[in-house]
Amino acid sequence: MRKLSRFAFAALTLLSASLVAAQIGPKARVYRGEPTLSGPNASPVAAVAQFLRGHGASASTASSINSAAQFRSNKGLVHVRLEQSVGGLRVANTYAKAAVNSQGELVSLIENFAAVSGGLKPPTASEAQALSAALATLHPGSGQGLAVANRRGNVTTFSKTAFFHTAPTVERVAFADSKGALASGFLVMTWTEKSNQLNYTLVNGAGQVVSVESRTNTDTGNYKVFTKDPGTTPQTIKPGADATWLFSGAQNSINITGNNVNAYLDAQENNAPDRGGRTITEGSFITDAELTVTPSSNNNREVAVQNLFYLNNVIHDTLKGYGFTEGAGNFQETNSTGQGLGSDSVDAEAQDGGGTDNANFATPTDGTNPRMQMYLWTGKGTYQVALNSGTIYRAAGADFGAKLDTTGVSGAIVLANDGTGTTSDGCEAITNVSGKIALIDRGTCGFAVKVANAQAGGAVAVIIANNQGDSLITMGGSGDPKVDNGIRIGAVLIGQTDGTSLRLLSSPVGSARLTNPPPLQRDGDLDSDIVFHEYGHGLTWRMIGSMSGPVAGSIGEGMSDVLAIVINDNDVVGEYAFDDPKGIRRAPYTNYPNTYKSLQGSPEVHNGGEVYAAIGWQLYTNYKGAKGKLTKADLLSDLVDGMNFTEARPTFEQMRDGILASVTANHPERACLVWAALAKYGVGVGAQAVITTKKQGTSTVNVTESFTLPSQCQ
């Protein structure tokens, strides 16, 4: 008995951007046989007709098909293209692709033939009216009143004018309407000379446009992408914005080139495109993601590259519209305006093999290609706490102590008593954990100190419960070799929510262990927050310059976050790549708890950047709440233009003054919105950061913060 598999998919239709999308033709049906779908037949048409009759098609439907073309492949199969005709009219947008073996047996069939029953009513509109309807939709005001040049069979050719590349034609056809019934109508072909737009417009018998198919490849391409990330948006086919996106000619599925970016797979970590991939000849990069398997699968590697290429082009076009232009030093191979230097599109390396859990962007001077390196991210839950009850808590490991395996360490789990009777932070001697797994709260002292104290009390392993949310981080050592090297037991960190739940259990028993199988990695190429953030470094280095050091470096990190949170309208960054709904920062940017003063001393630039990003988010909030309801476009335009007024290696107050210089010149009514956002975080009137660089190159920052608004804003 033959096995039969049947699948249905919608025909792909490329439409003019101004038109409502419409499916052209009935849904196609796919049949695969194991090994064949039919016995021997005298011809491929007979084989298809026999198969259709055997699967419920009427005799009229089966007899409506005819062969259009056929060829023999190097595999020995005969491949046949078939059409459908009813009442002397070709049925538009129906087709079949059949494969027949040397015995005349049908082995594969794809078809979307319409069911035939009864006759067709003749159209009430004329060919001239059908052409007028198509032109009114596609090219209003062009080519009206064209005369008939000749008629041949069902095709009427109209006179050619300078507007057209070839003479327009109107073919009288049958087509399946929205309910699947056959009706008569017209298929109008128009091809313009100047814009090279080739369109086939289906017009019904009453002279109304049903659908439009564009057959012009403008080399913008189609990309199946996650516009934000897989946790927020589905994978969707998106067209490129214009012809600069994609270079003409054949492309490769893991090495896509265009004027703004060359995105390629670099899993081999040699800063060059990896070999392999498939040839893409029609600009269609629509590989489906397989999120339940490793990012390193062939499909997922193609998805990484097509997603990275798309997102780089999106942020390029977005910033170009807001002022990061060719003259401002943006990233393009060819600068059409003649301003700035070309030959500097972004080299974007997908799934770079040089690291994990990060990304970077190197920005050389104008005229030299920058490089973006995107890494895979370690999925959360590399370790786990598994209770005998069946409950499992995701966990992270430690850089010190014994490395737990998949068996792990088992025992009773007890809340550590450090002798005070009131705390369980494990920062003092622990008295109640001998032979047990110690549960300890994070805080007060370092991770390694806690584990060392538990080990001294006889614990067999340690579970530390986060007190700063559910983020899972690898626990670092104390920096003291005597402490770190002396730890011989394993330790894991669980989230605050899970820690609270575990504390409430009565006499829990379980194990701390390595997760088996390990969690799937996550691909930063699919997270627009990460891509936009990295591109933002190129923006600030090119438009401001010298974005290094404790304060300017913090601004660079913060402004990169501003791009991500404003464009995506979300105050959390990197939640998909980091596999954490709270993202990679210490707190969401709405009402962020730290201020300018937190940069005092020797700030880590990502932490310092959070303050600048919080300012940007507050400014976005202020703009949206302003009279007239300003938009993200208004904000980004002001921020980018403000960089034209900002000195290299700026402080927060210098960035503030640059933005104010821009809005004062162009939109003075926005100045107090800017002041309010910055003053909220300590960058008000009189705020100042003084940076002192020592002989050994280290820098310290002394911050005078101010929450004061200028008098005109009070």
JOKAVEN-V743791 format. One record per residue. N is the residue number from 1. RES is the residue in three letters. PSI is psi in degrees with one decimal (NA if undefined). Layout:
# JOKAVEN-V743791
n = (N;N)
res = (RES;RES)
psi = (PSI;PSI)
This chain:
# JOKAVEN-V743791
n = (1;2;3;4;5;6;7;8;9;10;11;12;13;14;15;16;17;18;19;20;21;22;23;24;25;26;27;28;29;30;31;32;33;34;35;36;37;38;39;40;41;42;43;44;45;46;47;48;49;50;51;52;53;54;55;56;57;58;59;60;61;62;63;64;65;66;67;68;69;70;71;72;73;74;75;76;77;78;79;80;81;82;83;84;85;86;87;88;89;90;91;92;93;94;95;96;97;98;99;100;101;102;103;104;105;106;107;108;109;110;111;112;113;114;115;116;117;118;119;120;121;122;123;124;125;126;127;128;129;130;131;132;133;134;135;136;137;138;139;140;141;142;143;144;145;146;147;148;149;150;151;152;153;154;155;156;157;158;159;160;161;162;163;164;165;166;167;168;169;170;171;172;173;174;175;176;177;178;179;180;181;182;183;184;185;186;187;188;189;190;191;192;193;194;195;196;197;198;199;200;201;202;203;204;205;206;207;208;209;210;211;212;213;214;215;216;217;218;219;220;221;222;223;224;225;226;227;228;229;230;231;232;233;234;235;236;237;238;239;240;241;242;243;244;245;246;247;248;249;250;251;252;253;254;255;256;257;258;259;260;261;262;263;264;265;266;267;268;269;270;271;272;273;274;275;276;277;278;279;280;281;282;283;284;285;286;287;288;289;290;291;292;293;294;295;296;297;298;299;300;301;302;303;304;305;306;307;308;309;310;311;312;313;314;315;316;317;318;319;320;321;322;323;324;325;326;327;328;329;330;331;332;333;334;335;336;337;338;339;340;341;342;343;344;345;346;347;348;349;350;351;352;353;354;355;356;357;358;359;360;361;362;363;364;365;366;367;368;369;370;371;372;373;374;375;376;377;378;379;380;381;382;383;384;385;386;387;388;389;390;391;392;393;394;395;396;397;398;399;400;401;402;403;404;405;406;407;408;409;410;411;412;413;414;415;416;417;418;419;420;421;422;423;424;425;426;427;428;429;430;431;432;433;434;435;436;437;438;439;440;441;442;443;444;445;446;447;448;449;450;451;452;453;454;455;456;457;458;459;460;461;462;463;464;465;466;467;468;469;470;471;472;473;474;475;476;477;478;479;480;481;482;483;484;485;486;487;488;489;490;491;492;493;494;495;496;497;498;499;500;501;502;503;504;505;506;507;508;509;510;511;512;513;514;515;516;517;518;519;520;521;522;523;524;525;526;527;528;529;530;531;532;533;534;535;536;537;538;539;540;541;542;543;544;545;546;547;548;549;550;551;552;553;554;555;556;557;558;559;560;561;562;563;564;565;566;567;568;569;570;571;572;573;574;575;576;577;578;579;580;581;582;583;584;585;586;587;588;589;590;591;592;593;594;595;596;597;598;599;600;601;602;603;604;605;606;607;608;609;610;611;612;613;614;615;616;617;618;619;620;621;622;623;624;625;626;627;628;629;630;631;632;633;634;635;636;637;638;639;640;641;642;643;644;645;646;647;648;649;650;651;652;653;654;655;656;657;658;659;660;661;662;663;664;665;666;667;668;669;670;671;672;673;674;675;676;677;678;679;680;681;682;683;684;685;686;687;688;689;690;691;692;693;694;695;696;697;698;699;700;701;702;703;704;705;706;707;708;709;710;711;712;713;714)
res = (MET;ARG;LYS;LEU;SER;ARG;PHE;ALA;PHE;ALA;ALA;LEU;THR;LEU;LEU;SER;ALA;SER;LEU;VAL;ALA;ALA;GLN;ILE;GLY;PRO;LYS;ALA;ARG;VAL;TYR;ARG;GLY;GLU;PRO;THR;LEU;SER;GLY;PRO;ASN;ALA;SER;PRO;VAL;ALA;ALA;VAL;ALA;GLN;PHE;LEU;ARG;GLY;HIS;GLY;ALA;SER;ALA;SER;THR;ALA;SER;SER;ILE;ASN;SER;ALA;ALA;GLN;PHE;ARG;SER;ASN;LYS;GLY;LEU;VAL;HIS;VAL;ARG;LEU;GLU;GLN;SER;VAL;GLY;GLY;LEU;ARG;VAL;ALA;ASN;THR;TYR;ALA;LYS;ALA;ALA;VAL;ASN;SER;GLN;GLY;GLU;LEU;VAL;SER;LEU;ILE;GLU;ASN;PHE;ALA;ALA;VAL;SER;GLY;GLY;LEU;LYS;PRO;PRO;THR;ALA;SER;GLU;ALA;GLN;ALA;LEU;SER;ALA;ALA;LEU;ALA;THR;LEU;HIS;PRO;GLY;SER;GLY;GLN;GLY;LEU;ALA;VAL;ALA;ASN;ARG;ARG;GLY;ASN;VAL;THR;THR;PHE;SER;LYS;THR;ALA;PHE;PHE;HIS;THR;ALA;PRO;THR;VAL;GLU;ARG;VAL;ALA;PHE;ALA;ASP;SER;LYS;GLY;ALA;LEU;ALA;SER;GLY;PHE;LEU;VAL;MET;THR;TRP;THR;GLU;LYS;SER;ASN;GLN;LEU;ASN;TYR;THR;LEU;VAL;ASN;GLY;ALA;GLY;GLN;VAL;VAL;SER;VAL;GLU;SER;ARG;THR;ASN;THR;ASP;THR;GLY;ASN;TYR;LYS;VAL;PHE;THR;LYS;ASP;PRO;GLY;THR;THR;PRO;GLN;THR;ILE;LYS;PRO;GLY;ALA;ASP;ALA;THR;TRP;LEU;PHE;SER;GLY;ALA;GLN;ASN;SER;ILE;ASN;ILE;THR;GLY;ASN;ASN;VAL;ASN;ALA;TYR;LEU;ASP;ALA;GLN;GLU;ASN;ASN;ALA;PRO;ASP;ARG;GLY;GLY;ARG;THR;ILE;THR;GLU;GLY;SER;PHE;ILE;THR;ASP;ALA;GLU;LEU;THR;VAL;THR;PRO;SER;SER;ASN;ASN;ASN;ARG;GLU;VAL;ALA;VAL;GLN;ASN;LEU;PHE;TYR;LEU;ASN;ASN;VAL;ILE;HIS;ASP;THR;LEU;LYS;GLY;TYR;GLY;PHE;THR;GLU;GLY;ALA;GLY;ASN;PHE;GLN;GLU;THR;ASN;SER;THR;GLY;GLN;GLY;LEU;GLY;SER;ASP;SER;VAL;ASP;ALA;GLU;ALA;GLN;ASP;GLY;GLY;GLY;THR;ASP;ASN;ALA;ASN;PHE;ALA;THR;PRO;THR;ASP;GLY;THR;ASN;PRO;ARG;MET;GLN;MET;TYR;LEU;TRP;THR;GLY;LYS;GLY;THR;TYR;GLN;VAL;ALA;LEU;ASN;SER;GLY;THR;ILE;TYR;ARG;ALA;ALA;GLY;ALA;ASP;PHE;GLY;ALA;LYS;LEU;ASP;THR;THR;GLY;VAL;SER;GLY;ALA;ILE;VAL;LEU;ALA;ASN;ASP;GLY;THR;GLY;THR;THR;SER;ASP;GLY;CYS;GLU;ALA;ILE;THR;ASN;VAL;SER;GLY;LYS;ILE;ALA;LEU;ILE;ASP;ARG;GLY;THR;CYS;GLY;PHE;ALA;VAL;LYS;VAL;ALA;ASN;ALA;GLN;ALA;GLY;GLY;ALA;VAL;ALA;VAL;ILE;ILE;ALA;ASN;ASN;GLN;GLY;ASP;SER;LEU;ILE;THR;MET;GLY;GLY;SER;GLY;ASP;PRO;LYS;VAL;ASP;ASN;GLY;ILE;ARG;ILE;GLY;ALA;VAL;LEU;ILE;GLY;GLN;THR;ASP;GLY;THR;SER;LEU;ARG;LEU;LEU;SER;SER;PRO;VAL;GLY;SER;ALA;ARG;LEU;THR;ASN;PRO;PRO;PRO;LEU;GLN;ARG;ASP;GLY;ASP;LEU;ASP;SER;ASP;ILE;VAL;PHE;HIS;GLU;TYR;GLY;HIS;GLY;LEU;THR;TRP;ARG;MET;ILE;GLY;SER;MET;SER;GLY;PRO;VAL;ALA;GLY;SER;ILE;GLY;GLU;GLY;MET;SER;ASP;VAL;LEU;ALA;ILE;VAL;ILE;ASN;ASP;ASN;ASP;VAL;VAL;GLY;GLU;TYR;ALA;PHE;ASP;ASP;PRO;LYS;GLY;ILE;ARG;ARG;ALA;PRO;TYR;THR;ASN;TYR;PRO;ASN;THR;TYR;LYS;SER;LEU;GLN;GLY;SER;PRO;GLU;VAL;HIS;ASN;GLY;GLY;GLU;VAL;TYR;ALA;ALA;ILE;GLY;TRP;GLN;LEU;TYR;THR;ASN;TYR;LYS;GLY;ALA;LYS;GLY;LYS;LEU;THR;LYS;ALA;ASP;LEU;LEU;SER;ASP;LEU;VAL;ASP;GLY;MET;ASN;PHE;THR;GLU;ALA;ARG;PRO;THR;PHE;GLU;GLN;MET;ARG;ASP;GLY;ILE;LEU;ALA;SER;VAL;THR;ALA;ASN;HIS;PRO;GLU;ARG;ALA;CYS;LEU;VAL;TRP;ALA;ALA;LEU;ALA;LYS;TYR;GLY;VAL;GLY;VAL;GLY;ALA;GLN;ALA;VAL;ILE;THR;THR;LYS;LYS;GLN;GLY;THR;SER;THR;VAL;ASN;VAL;THR;GLU;SER;PHE;THR;LEU;PRO;SER;GLN;CYS;GLN)
psi = (130.1;140.3;137.8;126.4;137.2;129.1;151.1;137.8;157.5;141.4;138.5;131.1;127.8;123.9;151.8;141.4;-23.2;-1.6;154.7;131.1;138.3;139.2;134.3;114.6;164.3;164.6;141.8;151.7;136.6;130.2;130.2;131.0;152.8;92.8;-23.6;164.9;-19.0;168.5;-175.8;144.7;159.6;-28.4;159.3;-37.6;-42.0;-38.8;-43.2;-44.1;-43.4;-43.5;-44.5;-41.7;-35.9;-10.7;33.7;-3.0;144.9;163.5;-35.9;-40.4;-47.2;-34.5;-4.5;-3.9;151.6;156.3;135.7;-37.0;156.2;155.3;159.1;128.7;168.2;-3.6;-3.8;-7.7;148.6;122.0;127.8;135.3;129.1;151.4;174.8;135.1;139.0;127.0;31.6;2.3;137.4;136.7;109.9;141.8;23.7;151.9;168.8;145.0;115.1;148.9;130.6;137.9;-177.5;-18.0;4.5;17.2;136.2;124.2;-16.4;143.9;129.8;122.8;150.9;38.1;144.2;147.7;135.1;125.2;120.9;-179.2;176.7;137.0;136.3;152.4;153.7;-21.3;162.0;169.5;-39.9;-39.2;-35.4;-43.0;-42.8;-39.3;-41.8;-44.5;-36.2;-31.4;-44.2;-43.2;70.5;133.0;3.2;141.0;29.5;148.8;32.0;141.5;155.3;128.7;-43.5;167.0;137.7;112.0;-125.1;2.1;127.2;126.6;131.8;165.2;145.4;136.0;177.0;-19.2;-26.7;145.5;-41.5;165.7;136.2;145.5;152.6;118.3;129.7;124.6;170.2;156.6;158.3;123.8;-175.3;-20.8;2.7;-2.7;145.5;138.8;163.5;152.2;-153.9;145.6;114.3;126.0;123.8;139.4;112.6;151.9;-53.7;-48.5;-5.3;37.3;111.4;117.1;143.2;115.0;124.4;124.1;132.9;177.5;-19.4;1.5;21.9;138.5;129.4;-45.4;161.7;133.5;123.5;133.1;22.6;121.5;106.9;10.6;28.0;-26.4;165.7;138.5;126.7;110.2;164.0;108.6;-26.6;-69.1;163.5;-19.6;-10.0;-40.9;144.9;161.5;122.3;144.2;123.3;138.4;155.1;157.2;-37.2;179.8;-11.0;-16.5;-45.4;126.3;148.3;162.2;-178.5;142.5;176.5;143.1;-19.7;21.2;90.9;128.6;143.0;-176.3;-26.8;-24.3;145.4;105.7;131.1;157.9;132.3;45.6;-23.3;-2.1;50.6;14.0;33.0;155.7;132.7;153.5;162.0;-157.8;179.1;151.3;130.6;117.5;-10.9;17.8;29.5;98.4;83.1;36.6;137.8;136.3;147.0;84.6;-9.9;3.4;172.5;144.4;-16.3;3.8;157.8;-44.9;-46.7;-28.0;-38.3;-41.6;-41.0;-45.0;-45.2;-34.9;-42.8;-40.6;-46.9;-49.5;-36.0;-40.6;-38.7;-48.9;-33.6;-51.0;-37.9;-50.5;-32.5;-38.6;-21.7;5.6;-8.3;76.2;-177.8;-43.9;-27.0;-0.9;28.7;-176.0;105.0;148.4;-45.2;128.0;106.4;-25.4;-14.3;-0.4;152.4;-176.5;135.5;-157.8;36.5;43.6;160.8;129.9;106.7;114.1;111.2;142.9;44.4;132.4;4.1;-0.6;-175.0;164.1;37.7;-174.9;163.2;166.1;118.4;127.1;99.2;-179.2;163.4;133.4;-2.2;137.6;125.6;167.0;128.6;126.6;119.2;131.3;165.3;151.3;138.3;124.3;144.7;148.1;33.5;-32.5;169.5;155.4;115.2;116.1;152.1;-20.7;-11.9;-12.6;137.7;129.8;131.1;148.2;162.8;161.2;-161.4;154.6;1.9;168.6;-174.0;143.8;116.8;145.8;-170.7;-19.9;-43.3;-164.3;128.8;157.4;178.3;141.9;121.3;145.8;124.4;138.7;110.9;18.2;-16.4;-22.2;-5.1;-18.2;160.2;38.4;-8.2;19.3;-3.7;-179.4;136.9;133.5;-7.5;24.6;11.0;124.1;8.5;170.9;122.4;129.9;119.2;142.5;143.5;149.6;161.0;-50.7;174.0;162.5;-47.6;-35.9;-42.6;-45.9;-38.6;-41.3;-39.2;-40.6;-42.2;-27.9;3.3;9.6;147.6;-18.2;169.8;137.1;119.9;127.7;125.4;144.8;12.6;39.7;-168.2;8.7;139.6;116.9;152.0;127.2;126.2;160.0;-179.0;-18.2;-7.9;109.9;-33.1;-37.8;-53.2;-44.8;-17.0;-2.6;123.6;-2.0;162.1;157.7;147.4;158.1;130.4;164.9;164.2;-40.8;-46.2;-36.7;-40.3;-43.0;-42.4;-37.9;-30.1;-10.8;148.7;117.2;55.1;146.1;138.0;-161.0;150.4;125.7;168.9;136.9;134.2;119.5;159.4;155.6;150.3;140.3;160.3;147.7;115.8;-22.1;-20.7;-3.0;106.7;-28.9;-44.5;-44.5;-48.1;-39.5;-49.3;-40.8;-32.2;-30.1;-39.2;-38.7;-52.6;-35.7;-41.1;-39.8;-25.1;-57.2;155.4;49.9;53.6;172.0;170.4;-32.9;-52.2;-37.1;-37.1;-40.5;-42.6;-45.4;-42.6;-43.5;-33.5;-40.9;-37.0;-43.1;-46.7;-48.2;-32.8;-47.2;-40.5;-2.5;49.4;129.2;12.6;142.5;131.1;27.0;-29.6;-54.5;-39.2;-8.4;47.7;122.3;-17.4;-1.0;-166.8;-3.7;166.6;-21.7;154.7;159.9;-12.7;121.8;44.7;137.5;-20.5;158.9;-175.6;-33.3;-22.5;-10.0;-1.9;138.7;-124.8;80.8;144.1;131.0;-30.5;-40.3;-43.9;-35.1;-27.5;-35.6;-43.7;-37.6;-37.8;-37.3;-45.4;-40.3;-39.4;-38.7;-39.8;-42.7;-42.8;-42.9;-45.1;-30.5;-1.0;160.9;128.6;-7.1;75.2;157.1;173.7;-31.0;-41.8;-45.3;-51.1;-35.4;-41.8;-41.2;-44.5;-44.7;-33.8;-25.5;-22.9;-16.0;15.7;133.1;161.0;153.5;62.8;163.6;174.0;-41.3;-28.8;-36.8;-43.7;-46.8;-32.2;-43.6;-43.1;-37.0;-38.8;-49.6;-31.7;-36.7;-29.8;-38.7;71.2;-22.6;-12.2;-6.9;-42.5;-25.7;-39.7;-47.8;-43.1;-39.9;-43.9;-40.2;-31.8;-31.3;21.7;13.2;44.3;-161.8;126.1;-5.2;145.2;139.8;126.8;124.2;125.4;123.1;125.7;169.4;-35.8;3.7;-9.0;151.5;146.6;152.4;131.8;117.5;127.2;108.7;157.7;137.8;19.3;133.6;151.1;157.8;-35.8;-13.1;0.5;NA)
